[in-house]
Amino acid sequence: MAASILDRHSVTITGQGERTLLLLHGFGCDQRVWVPLVRAFEPDWRVARYDQAGCGRALKTVYSRHRHAALQGYAEDLLAVCAALGDQAVTVVGHSIGGIIAMLAAIEAPQRFRQLVMLCASSRYLDDPPDYRGGFDAAQLGELLTMMEQNYFAWAGSMAANVIGSQRKDVAERHLRNQFLANDARIARQFAEVTFYSDTRDALGQLTIPTLVMHTDEDAVVPPQAAEYLHANIPDARLEWLPCRGHYPHMSDPALLAERLRAHL
């Protein structure tokens, strides 16, 4: 059973050490986005990463249009992977919606997790005026989803250019665009809808494990107010600002991110 779960999600395990660091990608990507960061932890961590349902090299049979129409389906996948990795509690770094998926899993089974790092994450991407700013209004999200349907190739290029940030822009932007284009456009469209219309604000107070909220100085997807909201509403949370730009610091500035993570883990 454990081997089949690892195979189904194309789990990669490298490094050594008694502690396990599990890296969880967000919407539109797969585990390859973590490659620039992995080397920094392999000497003294067991590093695991996997492809979420419908992404990367995860088996086609893993994805269910019904089960993965809600974030809970992805959270159940994470718990299955954690169980397959062994009894030891893991430290999870979840990027963007990956951080929220990890939060939902940690609420359901806190014994599985030692610590959670929410990297550029948001409990709601849609603005809820007048008191909450998530980064998008309804019209903007509608345009984003329509563009994905009508011209996925153009959407991938435009999205990558807007969100990557300035550091190593050309290389990282090309890598991110290729990540987007490697996806099945129909599955990516549904994952986008599940991601950008999610609202997990009511669940934040149920998270009991130590949590580090990490956010860049300038993020085109998640505004600083959303990171501050996470910090204010998660009981055992710290907030760390990264002096860099973009929604993907693990791609654009992995050395900085590794340094800051090591200071907290």
RAJOTA-V562275 format. One record per backbone hydrogen bond with DSSP energy under -0.5 kcal/mol. NH is the residue of the N-H (numbers start at 1). CO is the residue of the C=O. If there is no record, write none. Layout:
# RAJOTA-V562275
nh = {NH,NH}
co = {CO,CO}
This chain:
# RAJOTA-V562275
nh = {5,6,7,8,9,10,11,12,14,16,16,21,21,22,22,23,23,24,24,25,25,29,33,34,35,37,38,39,40,41,42,43,44,45,46,47,47,48,48,49,50,51,52,55,58,59,62,63,63,68,69,70,73,74,75,76,77,78,79,80,81,82,83,84,85,86,86,90,91,92,92,93,94,94,95,95,96,98,99,100,101,102,103,104,105,106,107,108,109,112,113,114,115,116,117,118,118,119,119,120,120,125,127,128,131,132,134,136,141,142,143,144,145,146,147,148,149,150,151,155,156,157,158,159,160,161,162,163,164,169,172,173,174,175,176,177,178,179,180,181,182,183,184,185,188,189,190,191,192,193,194,195,196,197,198,200,203,204,204,206,207,211,212,213,213,214,214,215,217,217,218,223,226,227,228,229,230,231,232,233,234,235,237,237,238,240,242,243,244,246,247,251,252,253,257,258,259,260,261,262,263,264,264,265}
co = {1,2,3,4,5,7,6,49,47,42,45,19,46,20,91,21,48,22,93,23,50,26,30,31,32,34,34,35,37,38,38,39,41,41,19,14,45,21,46,12,23,9,50,52,55,8,59,59,60,64,66,67,70,70,71,72,73,74,75,76,77,78,79,80,81,82,83,112,20,90,115,22,92,117,24,93,119,95,96,96,97,98,99,100,101,102,103,104,105,109,110,90,90,210,92,116,212,94,117,118,214,198,136,132,128,128,132,125,137,138,139,140,141,142,143,144,145,146,147,151,152,153,154,155,156,157,158,159,160,166,168,169,170,171,172,173,174,175,176,177,178,180,54,183,184,185,186,187,188,189,190,191,192,193,195,123,200,200,201,203,204,236,116,211,238,118,212,240,242,244,244,221,223,223,224,225,226,227,228,229,230,233,234,235,211,213,215,241,242,218,163,248,248,249,253,254,255,256,257,258,259,260,261,261}
